[in-house]
Amino acid sequence: MSIRNVLLLASVTIVFSFKAVAAPVFSLITELDPGSANGQLINQYASIPDVIALNGLNLESFGPVAPDQSIGGLTYDGSQFILITESDPGGVNTQLLGVYNSYADLVSLSGGTIHAMATLAFDQSIRGLTYNGSQYIMITELDPGSANSQLLAVYDSLADLIALNSSGLHSMATLAFDQSIGGLTFDGSHYYLITELDPGGANGQIVTRFDTLNDLINLNNSFIDAFDTPLAPDQSVAAFTYIPDALITVPEPGTLALFAVGLAGLGMTRRRSAR
């Protein structure tokens, strides 16, 4: 076999050598027709600009949740994933809180511990959940997509969140009447809120950044940008979370170096052949 063919074979073979490494990512869940039996999708993004561009790393089917359940919020508290679902969003039905020890368990909705939460007011729907390093923050809203107000509640522990035993309840500044909250997260420095027009419709999504909890309550943003392209018409943002130490798959450093050597070798071979 010629040197050229050996290098080509090495380049093609080596490029498929990958390893899992820990890296911070944002994870976004979307769902078809919230509250129905339709499926959910989950994807990871390396940065907020990647979220805005919908430039994902790893799209997977999620769950699905029970047919009568819709996702209300998701967060990672440093050791486990917390997912809240509810039946009949905006109605009188119950909320469930699931605790999952790994990302794989979350995606497959397996191996979790499920807790029945205290019941929200009948006209409230859960629209966002995050953990800021010391407290759980949950946002609810009246009649998503309408002009009605949003409430932000602070919980000092997971047990308090399950029991809806809030240590602080705040009325938020009112969103535009055609906006509904799709997800909330905290990345260690800032809060990020995703809102969308006509959830489940073809309208666009917006990412807004807030520097403090008070800024979030008052909707006093330090950054705002619309998604480059809307989600698919039948998709709605269901949850958004930041994972500081997610496992993602990347090429081995040695793989990239050997691949580069292979390409360089191919270039040398071509130059020699041309002489």
C-alpha positions in Angstrom: 0.0 0.0 0.0 1.4 3.4 -0.9 2.2 6.1 1.7 -0.7 8.2 0.4 -3.2 5.4 0.9 -1.9 4.7 4.4 -2.3 8.3 5.4 -5.7 8.5 3.8 -6.9 5.4 5.7 -5.4 6.7 9.0 -7.1 10.1 8.5 -10.5 8.6 7.8 -10.2 6.0 10.6 -8.9 8.3 13.3 -11.4 11.1 12.9 -14.1 8.8 14.3 -12.2 8.5 17.7 -14.2 10.6 20.3 -14.3 10.9 24.1 -16.8 12.4 26.5 -15.6 15.4 28.4 -17.3 17.7 31.0 -18.2 21.1 29.6 -20.8 23.8 30.4 -23.9 23.6 28.2 -27.4 25.1 28.0 -30.1 22.5 27.5 -33.4 23.3 25.8 -36.5 21.1 25.8 -39.3 21.6 23.3 -42.6 19.8 23.0 -45.4 19.3 20.5 -48.8 20.6 21.6 -48.1 21.0 25.3 -50.5 18.9 27.4 -51.0 16.3 24.7 -49.5 12.9 24.1 -47.0 14.2 21.6 -43.2 13.9 22.2 -40.6 16.2 23.5 -37.1 16.9 22.2 -34.0 17.9 24.1 -30.8 19.5 22.8 -27.6 20.9 24.2 -26.0 24.2 23.2 -22.5 25.4 24.0 -23.4 29.1 24.5 -26.3 31.5 24.4 -25.4 32.6 20.8 -25.7 28.9 19.9 -29.1 28.8 21.5 -30.2 31.9 19.5 -28.9 30.3 16.3 -30.4 26.9 17.3 -26.9 25.4 16.7 -27.3 22.4 18.9 -24.8 19.7 19.9 -26.9 16.6 20.5 -30.6 16.4 19.6 -32.5 13.6 21.3 -36.0 12.4 21.8 -37.1 13.1 25.4 -39.4 11.0 27.6 -42.1 11.3 26.6 -44.1 12.5 29.7 -47.5 11.1 30.4 -50.2 12.0 27.9 -51.9 14.4 30.2 -48.8 16.1 31.5 -46.9 19.1 30.2 -43.4 20.2 31.2 -43.4 23.3 33.4 -39.7 23.7 34.3 -36.3 22.1 34.6 -33.2 22.8 36.6 -29.9 21.3 37.6 -28.9 22.0 41.2 -25.3 20.8 41.1 -26.0 17.2 41.8 -29.4 16.3 40.3 -32.0 17.3 37.7 -35.4 18.6 38.8 -38.2 18.4 36.4 -41.7 19.7 37.0 -44.7 18.6 34.9 -48.4 19.5 35.3 -51.7 18.3 34.0 -54.0 20.8 32.4 -51.7 23.9 32.6 -53.6 26.8 34.0 -56.3 24.5 35.4 -56.8 23.0 38.9 -54.9 19.8 38.3 -51.8 18.6 40.0 -48.1 19.2 39.5 -45.4 16.4 39.8 -41.8 17.0 40.6 -39.2 14.4 39.4 -35.7 14.1 40.7 -33.1 12.5 38.3 -29.5 11.7 39.2 -28.1 11.9 35.7 -28.7 13.5 32.3 -29.3 10.1 30.7 -32.0 9.3 33.4 -33.6 12.7 32.7 -33.7 12.2 28.9 -35.2 8.7 29.3 -37.4 9.7 32.3 -36.2 6.6 34.1 -34.8 5.9 37.6 -36.3 9.1 39.0 -38.1 9.8 42.3 -41.5 11.4 41.7 -43.2 13.7 44.2 -46.7 15.2 44.1 -46.4 18.9 44.7 -48.9 21.1 46.6 -51.5 22.4 44.3 -51.1 25.8 42.7 -53.9 28.3 42.5 -56.3 27.1 39.8 -55.5 29.9 37.4 -51.7 29.5 37.6 -49.4 27.5 35.3 -45.7 26.8 35.9 -43.5 28.4 33.2 -39.9 28.4 34.5 -37.7 26.9 37.2 -34.0 27.4 38.1 -31.5 27.0 40.9 -29.2 29.9 41.7 -26.8 28.2 43.9 -28.7 28.6 47.1 -32.5 28.8 46.3 -35.0 27.5 43.8 -36.7 30.1 41.7 -40.1 29.3 40.1 -42.2 31.5 37.8 -45.9 30.9 37.2 -48.3 32.9 35.0 -52.0 33.3 34.4 -53.3 32.2 31.1 -50.0 31.9 29.1 -49.9 34.2 26.1 -52.4 36.6 27.6 -51.9 40.0 29.3 -52.1 38.5 32.7 -49.3 38.7 35.2 -46.4 36.5 36.2 -45.4 35.6 39.8 -41.9 34.7 40.9 -41.5 32.5 44.1 -38.3 31.7 46.0 -37.8 28.4 47.8 -35.0 27.7 50.2 -34.9 23.9 49.8 -36.3 21.2 47.5 -38.7 20.1 50.2 -40.0 23.7 50.3 -40.5 23.7 46.6 -42.4 20.4 46.7 -44.6 21.8 49.5 -44.8 25.3 47.8 -43.6 26.8 51.0 -42.2 30.0 49.6 -39.8 32.3 51.4 -40.6 35.1 49.0 -43.3 35.8 46.4 -43.0 38.6 43.9 -45.3 40.0 41.3 -43.2 40.4 38.1 -43.4 43.3 35.7 -45.9 42.4 33.0 -44.7 40.8 29.8 -46.0 42.0 26.5 -49.6 40.6 26.2 -48.6 38.3 23.3 -45.6 36.8 25.1 -45.5 33.6 27.2 -42.5 32.3 29.3 -41.0 29.2 27.9 -38.0 28.7 30.2 -35.7 30.1 32.9 -32.1 29.4 33.9 -29.2 30.8 35.9 -25.6 30.2 34.7 -23.8 31.3 37.8 -23.7 34.9 36.8 -26.9 35.8 35.0 -30.5 34.8 34.7 -31.8 33.9 31.2 -35.5 33.9 30.2 -36.9 32.5 27.0 -40.3 33.9 25.9 -42.3 33.1 22.8 -45.3 34.3 20.9 -48.2 31.9 20.5 -46.7 28.8 22.1 -47.0 25.9 19.8 -47.4 28.2 16.8 -45.0 29.5 14.2 -44.0 32.7 16.0 -40.6 33.6 17.3 -38.7 33.1 20.5 -36.7 35.7 22.4 -33.8 35.2 24.9 -33.4 37.9 27.6 -30.6 38.2 30.1 -30.9 39.7 33.6 -28.0 40.5 35.9 -29.7 40.0 39.3 -32.9 38.5 40.7 -34.4 41.9 41.2 -33.7 42.7 37.5 -35.5 39.5 36.6 -38.5 40.5 38.7 -38.7 43.9 37.2 -37.8 42.7 33.7 -34.9 45.1 33.6 -32.8 43.3 31.0 -29.1 43.7 30.1 -29.4 41.8 26.8 -32.2 40.7 24.5 -32.2 38.9 21.2 -34.6 36.9 19.0 -33.9 33.4 17.8 -32.3 33.6 14.3 -35.1 31.3 13.1 -38.3 30.3 14.9 -38.8 26.8 16.1 -40.8 24.4 13.9 -44.4 25.6 13.9 -45.6 22.7 16.1 -42.8 23.1 18.7 -43.0 25.1 21.9 -40.3 25.8 24.4 -41.0 23.7 27.4 -37.9 24.1 29.6 -34.4 25.6 29.7 -31.5 24.9 32.0 -27.7 25.4 32.4 -25.5 22.5 33.2 -22.0 23.5 34.3 -20.5 20.0 34.0 -22.4 18.2 31.3 -20.8 15.3 29.5 -20.5 16.1 25.7 -18.7 14.1 23.0 -15.7 15.7 21.3 -12.8 14.4 19.1 -9.8 13.2 21.0 -6.9 15.8 20.9 -4.6 13.1 19.5 -7.3 12.4 16.8 -7.3 16.0 15.6 -3.5 16.1 15.5 -3.2 12.8 13.6 -5.9 13.9 11.3 -4.0 17.1 10.6 -0.8 15.1 9.9 -2.8 12.8 7.6 -4.1 15.8 5.6 -0.6 17.3 5.5 0.7 14.0 4.2 -1.9 13.8 1.6 -0.9 17.3 0.5 2.7 16.4 0.2 1.9 13.3 -1.8 -0.2 15.3 -4.2 2.6 17.8 -4.7 5.1 15.0 -5.4 2.7 13.4 -7.9 2.3 16.8 -9.7 6.0 17.1 -10.3 
